[in-house]
């Protein structure tokens, strides 16, 4: 047995009663002592924190692993804040790889496009010879060129799928934007069919490397499928296990048919009952109830500024039976609900399931909650439902379009994290990568300042909703692990807990400048006491 003592800096334990100490002892992958008890122990090796900070590994409680890995190899467009900048990025990417048979990009923002209406012609002007697929920053729309429309076989006669739309010009011709389920069925369907196992393996390896560098030791995937399962099983074989804990929710599609919807649960139940250990632990299902505010596809209780509103992708009549059946089977249910009408429907479905199935162990979740009606947090607390939220989605650099779509007093209650704390709701933080940057420290910066990690020149928005550093770190470590039932053995630095520990090169808690979070660098990431990332020394 080898005992390692970490001292010489500060330690965030994530214990709400005693969050800060100055030492931690690790033995055989487990924390054995903290504070004075740890310092008094004999150690085989001592690691000097050099004034830095040790904290529990972050858990990204809502992410999309294969999509993130693929996105890391695509043309980044979030910082291209005009059509000309987007076109320049595409032109440069095409010139850099003239033999490519497809061009994929990600992260564009609606307010970077004239009239917030992207068209195929805008892409055709710079890249017309190969299909181009550009996922929006929220991954609820895909902007394509004419070659991609042809590849997908989309014509004026192609019907809109349930829960989605093919944008069309005044003459009824598809004009290059695929919205919600149209993006999933056509653009993502083509992507999944064309992607090879070698490409998926490369995407997985990019994700594992990126998360190790970011200090992330656990993830919760929110759109898992057979491709992801096979890819992560292969990765576990290649690497002798995965360097992070992976829990997954299987994505279910609303077919509009009750029996077909329920039949999708069979495979999830089978996977959830696999004997441990497994590379990936399938814990439940994911249901996308509505869209996003930026594209006016989130289901709202009152209309958008332009008078429109959106129907849910999973109406309650379809949602209720699936939620009740999944609840009865012991699956965790994660529901994407951005608009207040969607979160109300999600909670109603859970209430119906509780009435049908009685007093059984359950910990369901609602994802995003970007605008929820007053009283929602209290209702969730009563039902034991986790609020899964993403501070980086509140980054002021991308907030203007969100606010403009609502255009009324609802904007003041955007992403109100303190409401959930005050109600006693379990609040789990995450990034929803690749819809936002995956870096954990940038996420904490937005959470503690409501300022922009993307563009420091943009002023903070709604600073009254910012949290303390200890609170934000707790939601991103302790509570994120607890959100998938792991709160008794990881997510804290406490005796008996897994030694999933991240060491930073500085202690942001000791600085008066919140930007120290952005300057901080991950030095070491440990999973079960084993180093999975070590930074190169700075020259």
N, C-alpha and C positions, 0 to 999 in steps of 0.2 A: 504494500500500500504506500502511495506517495501523497504526502500532504503539502499543499501549496498555500502560502499565505500572501494575500494581496493587501498592501498597505502603502502609506505615503501619499494618500490623496483622500478624496471623499467617496463614500459609497451610498448610493440610493437603493434602499431595500425594497421599496414599494409597499411596505407595511404602513397602512394608514395611521396607525398609532405611533409608530417610531420610524419615520421614513429615511432618516439620515444617520450614518455611522461612519467609521473610518477604517475598517478592516474586514476582510472576509477570508475564511479558511475553507479550502476545497480538498476533498479526499475521494478518490475513485469516482469522479464525476458528480459528486453530490456536495452541496454546501454543508459543512459540519459545525460552523460557528461564525458569529459576526461580532464586531466591536471588541470590547475588552476581553471577552472570552477567546476570540480568535487570536488577539495579540499575545495572550498568555500561553498559547500552545506552542509546542515544538514543531518546527516545520522542516521538511526536507528541502524546500526551496522557497525563497521569498521573492516576490515580484514587486518592484517599486512602481507605484502608480505615478510617480513624478509630478504630483500636484494635479493629476487628472481625475476623472470621474469613472467609477465602476457602477454599472447598473444592470438590471435584468435585461436579457435580450429582448428586443422588440418583437411583438407578434403583429404582422400585418393582417388584421382581422377581416379584410375584404380585398381580395386581389384576384387577378386573372393570369395564371402562371404562363400558360403557353402563349397567350396573346401578348403578355409583357415581353417574353423572350423574343417573339417575332418582332415586336415593336422596336426593340433595341437594335434591330438590324434594318429598320425602315427610315425613310426620309422624315426627320422631325420638322413639324410645321407650326408648333404652338407659338414660337417667337416670330413667325412671319406675319406681321400685323397689317398687311395689305395684299391685295390681289397680285400686285407686281412682285412683292417679296415671295409669295407662294409660287408664282410662275418661275421666278429666278431659281428657287430651290429645286423645282422639278426639272428645269432645263439643265442645271448643273448635275443633278443626279443621273439624268439620262446620258449626258456627255461622259460622266465618269464610268459608266458601265454600258457601253453601246451594244453589247451582245445579249443583254438581259431581254427576256421575252415578256416581262411584266414589270411594272413599277408600282411599288406600294409605299404609301406615306401615312402619317398619323398625326393627330393632334391639332388640326386646323380649328379655328374659332369662327363662329358665324359672323361676328362683327368685324372680321378681317376681310369679308367678301362684300362687294357692292350690293346694297339693299338686302343683305343677309340671305341672298339667293344664289347659291353656286350652280353653275351650269356646265355641261360637258364641253361646250364651246370654249369656255375659259381655259380648260386643260388642253383641249385640242390645239389651241393657239401655240402651245410650246411642246407638247408631246402628243402626237397623233398616231405614231406608227406601232405602238404597243398598248395593250390595256393598262389603264391607270386606275388604281383603287386607293382612295384617301379616306381613312376613318376619321370622323370628327373627334374632337377632344373628349367628348362624352361617350363615344363609341355607340351612339344610338342612331347615327346616320352615316352613310358612306357616299362620298362624292366620286363619281366615275366619269371617264371620258367616253367618246363615241365608240372606240374600239372595245371598251369593256362592256358597254350596252350590247354590242353585237356578240361578244363572247358569251354573255349571259343569255342571249336570245330574247332580250326584252324589247318589245315593240309596242305600238299603240294599242294592240289587242291584248296585251298581257294584263290580267286583272290584278288589282291590289290585293295582297294577302291580308288575312284577318289580323288586325292589330298593327297594320303598317300601311305605307303608301309609296307609290312610284310617282315622284314629282313629274309634272307634265307642263308643256308650254300651252299657249293660248289655242293652239291647233290640236291639242290632245297627244302630242308626241312626247315620249319620255325625254326629259331634259337634263338628266345627269345626277339627280339626288335620290337615293334610296333611304327611306325613313323607317325606323324601328324594325318590325319583322321583315320588311322588304330587304333591309340590309343583311339581316341574319340569314334569311332563306336564299338570297341570290348571291350577294358579295361574299359573305362568310361561308356559305355552302360551297361556292366555287373555290375559295381559298383552302378549305379543308380537304376538298377532293384533289386539289393540285399539289398540296404540301406533301413532301416525302417524309419517311421516317427519319432519314438523315437530317433533314431540315428541322424536324421537331426535336431531335436529339440536340442539335446545335442551339435551339431556342431554350431548351431546359438548362443546358450548361451555362448559357448567358445569364439566366435567372439565378441559378445557384451562386454564381460568382458575384452578381450584382447585390444580392441580398446579404451575402457574407460581408462584403465591403461596407454595407449600410448598417451593419449591426442587427440584422433581422435574423432571429433564430426560430421563428414559427410563422406559418402562413395559413390563411383560410381561403381556399379557392372558391369562387362563386359562379363558375360556369363549367364545371368539370364534365367530361364526357369520355367515351372509349379511347379517343386519341390521346387525351391527357393521361389517362390511367396507364395505357401501354407505354407511353413515353417516360413517365416517372418510374415505372417498374424497370424499364431498361436502364435508366439513370442509376437506380439503386444497385443494379448488378454491376454497372461500370465502375462505380465509386465505392463499392463495398458498404452501401447504405447511403442515405441522404444526409447532407449536412444541415438540415433544418427539419422541424416538425411540420408535417403537411396534413391538414384536415381539409375535406372537400365536400362541397354541395353539388349534387347532380342537377344540371339545368333541365327543367321540364318545359315543354312547349304546350301552349293552349291550342289544341286541335279543334276546339268547338264541339267535341263529342265526349260526353261524360265517360263512357267506357274506355275509350282510347286514352283519355287523360289518366284515368286510374290505372290502366295497364302499364303506364310508364313507371309506376312505383315498384313493380315487381323486381326489376333489375337493381334498383337502389337498395331495396330491402336485402336482396341477395348479397350485395357488396358490403353493406353495413354489418352483416353478420359474419363476414370472413374472420377466421381466427387471427388474433394478433400473434406476432408483429407483422405489419404490412408497411410497405414504403409509404403508402397513402392511406389514411383512415377516412373512409367515406362516412360522413356523419348525418347527411340529410339531403334535402332538396332545395333548389332555388327557383323561385317564381318571380318573373318580372311583371309586376302588376300594371305599371304605367311607364311613361317615357321620361323626358327631361324638360325642365323649365326653359332652357336655352332654345329649344326647338318648338316650344308650345305643345309638347306631347305628353307632359305630366298631367295627371287627372286632378283638377282643382275644384274646390268647392264653389268658387266664383270665377268668372271668365278672366282671361288675360286682358292686357291693356287694349289689344286690338278687337276685343269682343268675342274671340274664339275660345273654345275649350276642347278638351280631348277626352275621348272615351277610354276606359281602362282596357288594357290588353287581356287581363283576367277579370271579367265582370264577376261580381259576387256569386252569381248562380253557377259559374264554372269553378270559381275559386273554392267555395265552401266544401264541396265533396272531397276535393283533393287534400285540403288542409286537414279535414277530419280523419281521412284514411291514413295520411302520413303521421298524424299525431297518434293515432291508435297503434301504429306500427313502431312507435318509439323513435321516429326520425325527427331530427331538428329541421324546422321549417324557416328558411330565410326568404323574406319577401322584399324585393326592390319596390319601394314606395317613396317617391319624391314629392308628389303633390298631396295636399291634405285630404282630398277625397280618396286617394289610394291608401293612405295610412289608416283612415277610418275603415275602409273595406277590409284591410288586412287584420285589424284588431277585431272587427266583427266576426270574421271567419274563425279567428282563434277562440273567441268567446263561444261560438257555436260548437267548436271542437271540444272545448272543456265541458260544455253541457252534455254533449253526446258521449264522451269517453270517461268522464269522471276524474277522480283524483289520482292522476298518474304523474310520474316525474316528467317534467318538460322544461325546456328553456329555448323558446322560439326567439326569432330576431326580426327586426325591421331594418332594412338597409337604406341609408342616406337621410331620409327625413329632412330634406332641405327646407321645405315649408310644411309645418304641421300645425293644426289648429290648437289654440290654447286648451289646456286640459289633456292633451295627448300624452305628455310625459307622465302625468299622474295615472292615467288609464293603463299605460304600459307597466308602471311600477306595480299596480294591483294585480296585473296578469302575469308578472314575472317575465316580461318580454324585454330583451336586450335592445338598446338603441345602438346601432352600428353606424358610425358617422365618420366623415373624412374631412379633417381640417383643411387639407390642401384644396378641396373644392370651394372653400370660402376665400381663396386667395384673391385680393382686390384686383390683381392684374387681369383676371378673367371674370370679374363680377359684374361689369357694367351691362353686358347683354342680358344676364340673368335678371338684374333689377329692372331693366327696360321692359322685359316681357311681362312683368307683373304690374309695375308702374303705379303702385298704391301703397297703403300703409303696411301691406304684408311684407314689403321689403325690409322693414325694421325688425322683423322676427326671423330673419334668415339665419339658419344654422345656430340656434340659441342653446349651446351646450350647457350653460349653467341651469337652464330649466330642468334638464334631465338629472343633473346632480342634486338639485334641491328636492326633486320628487323622489329620489332614492332609486332611480332606474339604473340598472347596470349599463354603463356607457363605454363602449369599446371603440377605440380609434384605429383607423386604417388609412390606406391611400387610394384604393380602387385602381391601382396601376393596371394597365397603362393609361387610364383616363387622366392621370395626374402623375407627377414625379413620385418615384418609389422611395426616395431617400427619407429615412425616418426623422433625421434632425431637422430637415426643412419642414416636415409635417408639424414637428413640435414648435417651430418658430411661428408658424401661422396660428397654431392653437393658443400660444401664449401672448400674441401681439395683435392678431387680426390684421397684420401687415403682410406685404407680399414677399414671398420667397423667390418669386420669378423675376420681379422688377422692383428693386429697392426704392426707386423714385416714386412709386405709386403710394399715396397715403393710405393709412389703415382705414378700414371700414368696420363700423360697429365694434369699437374696442371694448364696449361694455360687455360683450360676450366672450372676451378673452379669459383664459384660465391661468392659474399659477403654474409654475414649472412642475412642481410636485404632482399637482392634479393631472396635468397633461401626460406626464410620464407614466403615472399610474394607469391611466386609461389605455395607454399604448403598450403596456407590459402586463401588469397584473390582470386588468379587466379584459384585455383582448384575449389572454390565455383562458380566462374563466368563461369567455363567451362560447367556447366549444367544449366546456366541461373539464378543462385542464388546470383549473385554479388551485387544486390541492397539491400539485407537484411541480409546477413551473410557473414562471411569471413573477416570482419574488426572489430576493436574496435572503433566504431564511434557512435554518437548519432543516435538513431532510428534503429540500427542494433541489431539483436538477441544477447543476452548475452551468446554466445558460447565461453567460455573462458577457457584457460588452465593456471595453475600456476605451474611454475617450482621452485625447491628448491634453484636454483642459477641462476645467470644471465650470460649465455655464452657470451653475447655481451661485457661484461666488462673484459673478460679474454683474455690474449694473447695466451693461449693454446687452439687450436681448439678442443682438446680432451675433453674439459669441456662439450661439447655436449653429449659425450658418458657417462660422469659421472653424468650429470643432471638427476634428478628424477622428475616425474610428481607428484605433491602434490594434486592437485584438478583438476577435469574436470567438467565444467558446460555446460549444454545444455539448452538454454533458461533460464539461471539463476539458474537452478536446478542442484544440485550436482549429478552426475552419477558415480563419483569415488572420493574417498578420501583415500589417502595413510595412512597407519598406521604410527604413530610417530616412529622415529628411536630411539631405546633404547640408 
